[in-house]
Amino acid sequence: MAGPTKRWLRRINPWSRRKSDLATVLEWAARAGYAARGFVYLSIGALAAMAATELARSPAGSRGAVAALAEWPLGLLWIALIAAGLICFSVWRALQAIFDADHQGKAPKALVGRAGQAISGLVYGGLAWSLLEVLDGLEDVSEMADNRAAREQAAGMMDMPFGRWLVVGLGLFILGAGVANLIKTFGKGFGEKLGCNPKVQRWARWIGRFGYGARGLAFAPLGYLFIKSGWTAEAGEARKLGGALQLLEAQPLGSPILFLTGVGLAAFGVFAMIEARWRRIDPPDPT
């Protein structure tokens, strides 16, 4: 009787209905966020694959990949929509981390995952802010400027007490995130939150596994560059994701590796869009 009783209370209590409506708004905000994240990674992957085949000058990071849209018809509108979506995704990450929207619990492993979601929310929030600055024309969006920003951030951290070790710690965190992506690639419960039919879920899981694997491999050189920057006290070593992809391209057999990584990152973007459509999302509802 709990279910019918709850529904009856909602019918006679307008405040309860508003709270339920809020949960619906949060769900759609989360879906918009997954779609925006998917578009960002799809753009990064496509540019990396094109760079590997010499169809583009160099692979780009998240901000550079999205900012390239500025040259498209209605490009600034696209950038504004992506920035709004990333803000929504940051809100969803906050709900996951603080209010346990995914019902992960309070076990040590779950708390580590929720902490990672909190940091992810901050990262995507920062990306959204940088895209809003792009709209205002406040900063250069080239990949060179992106790497320069990373070096300036690393230099600022090094000026702090124990700054070198903070940079090393950041590199270790990025490296750990890459390893976590690789572990997730082979996890038994991968894709279990997709609320679609088994046939769709089967091929979606393969796309997602490939995407998470490529993302994990792409994070490895990025983490290495930050660790090296802190260890040697050379802020010039720090780079963003686009710089890490450039490092991959410079290795032996770099172009084929970059191409596969780019296709994988694009697959991660496609999987995020699949999540936008079919992921089961249950935001906290205070009713």
N, C-alpha and C positions, 0 to 999 in steps of 0.2 A: 504493500500500500504506500510505501515511501515515495515511489515514482509519481503516481497520480496525485498524492497529497501535495508534493512539491510543485507539480504543474498547476494545481488548483490555487495554491498560494501565490504563484506568479501572476495568475489571471486577476486576482483581487488586489495585488500589491504592485502599483505602477513602479515603485523604486526597484523591486526585484526584476521587473521587465527591463528597466534601464540598465541594470547590472548585467543581465543576460545579453542585451544588445552590445554592451561594452566588450564582452567576451567575443562576440561575433566580429566586431571591429578589429580587435586584437588578432584574431585568427587571419582575417584578410590582410592585415598589415604584415603579419609574418609571411604570408604567401607572396605578397609583393616584394618583401625583402629577399626571399629565396630566389625569386625571378631576377631581381637586380643583381644579386651575387652571381647568378648563372650567366647573365649577360657580360659581366665584367670578366669572368674567367674564360668565357667563350671568345671574347675579344683578345685577351692576352694570348690564348692558345693559337688562335688564327694568325695573329701577327708573328708569333714565334715560328710557326710552321712556314709561313710565307718568307720569313727571314732566312730560314734554313734552305729554302729553294731559290733564294735571291730575288724573290718577288717583293721584298720589303728591305729597308736599309738595315734595321736591327730589331731584335725583340724588344718589346716595351713592357713596362710594369703596369700596375692597375690604373694609376692615374693617367699615364701616357696613352694607354690603350683606349680608355673612355674618352679622353680629350680629343683623340683623333676624329671623333664624331662631329666635332665643331665644323668640319669642312663639309658635312653632309647637309642636304636640305632639312630644315628644321632641326639641325644638329644641337643647337643650344637647348631646345625643348627636350630632346632625348637626354641630354646630360642632366637637366633639371629633374626629369622623371627618375633617372637612375639614382641621383643623389637622394631624392625623397624615399626611394625604395630601400636604399642602404640605411637611412635613418630608421625606417621601419624595422629593418633587420637588426639594428643595434638594440632597439626596444625589445624585440623578441629574445635576443641573447640575454638581455637583463632579466627578463621573465624566467628564462631557463636557469640562469645562474642564481638569482636571488630567491625566486618563488618556486623553484623546482617544477617548472611547467611541464617537463618531460617525465616527471615522477621518477627521478634517478635515485632518490633517497639521500642518506647522509653517511653511507659507508665511505671509507677513505678513497676508494677508486672513484666513487660518484662525486665526491667533493673536488677531486683533482679535475674531473671532467667539467664540473660546473665552473671552476676557476678558469679553465681554458676558454669556456664560453664567455665568461666575463671579459677576458682579455680580447677575445675575438670581437665582442661588441665594441670595445674601445677602438680597435683597429678599423673596423668598418665605419664607425662614427667619424674617425679622423679622415678616412677616405672621402666620406660624404662632405665633410667640411672643406676639404681641398678642392672638390669638384664645384662647390658653391663659390669658392674663390676664383676658380677658372671662369665661371659665369660672369664674375665682376671684373675679369681681366686683371686680377691683382698679382698674378705670378706666371712665370714661364712654365709651360707644361711639357717641355721636351724631356727626353730620357736623361740628357745630361743634367738638367736642372733637378730631376728626380734623384739621381745619384748624389748630386751636390747637397741636396737636402739631407740625405742619409748621412753623409760625411759630417755635416754641421751638427746633426743630432748626436752623432757619436762623439764629436769633439766636445759638445756641451756636457755630455755625460761624464767624459773623462776629467772635466774640470771640477766635478763634484768629489767629495770625500769617497775614497775607494772607487772612483769613477771607472778605472780600467776594469775592475772586477764586475762592475755593473754591466759594462759592454760585453764582457765575456759571458756573464750570466744571461744576457739577452740572446747572445748567439747560441748558448746551450739550450735555452727555451725554444728557439726557432728550430734547432736541430731535433729537440725532443718532439716538437709538433710534427716534424717530418716523419720521425719514427712512429709516432702515434697514427699518422695517416697510413703508413705502410702496414702497421698491425691491424688497423681497421679494414684494410683491403682484404685480408685473409680471415677476418672474424666470421664466426658462424652466424651471428645474428644480423649480418649486414642487410640493410634494406627492409628490416622487419617492420619499420614504421610506415611503410608505403601501404596505403589503403586501396590498392587496385587489385584487379583479378590476377591470379597466379601466372598467366601467360605474359602479361605486361610486366609483372614484377620480375619474372625470370630474365628478360632481356635488359630491363632497367638496372638490375643488380650487376650485370656484366659491364655495362657502361659506367656505373658508379665505381666498381672495383678498379677498373682501368684508370678512371679519373683520380681517385684517391691515391693510387700508386704513383701516378705521374706527379701529383702535387707533393707527395712525400719526397720524391727524388729531387724536385725543384727546390724544396726547402733546404736540402742538404748543403749545396754550395752557398746559399744565403746565410745559413747558420755558421758555416766555416769562415766566411768573410768577416762576420762580426766577431767571432772568437779570435781570429788572427789580428783584427784591428785592436781589440782590447789587450791581447797578449803582448803585441809589439808596440803598443801605444801609438799606432799610426791610424789616425781617423780616416785617412784617405783610402783605407782598405774597405770601409763599410759601403755597402750598396743596397739598393732596393731589389725587388724581384727581377726587374728587367736587367739589372747588372748581373745578377746571378745567372740568368739565362744566357747572357753574353759570355760569361765565364765557361758555361757548358759548351757553347759554340766554338770556343778557342781550344778545346781539348782535341786529342786525336780522335778521328771519326766524329768530330763535334757536330757537323751538320746533320748526319742521320740521327744522332742522339737528340739534338735540338728539335728536329722534326717530330720524332716520336713523343718527346716531352710536350711539344706544342699541341699535338693531337690529343694527348692525354689530358692536358689542362682544359682543352675545349670540351672533352668528354665530361670532365668535372663540372663544367658550366652547364652542359646538357642535363646532367643528373640533378643539379640544383634546380633547373627549370622543371624537371620531373617531380621533384619534391614540392615545388610551388603548386603543382596540380594535385598530387596524390598523397602527400605526406599527411599523416594523422596529426593534427594540431589541437591541443586541448589547453588553451590558456587558462590561468587561474580565474575562476568565476566565484566571486564572494557570496553568491546566493546560497 
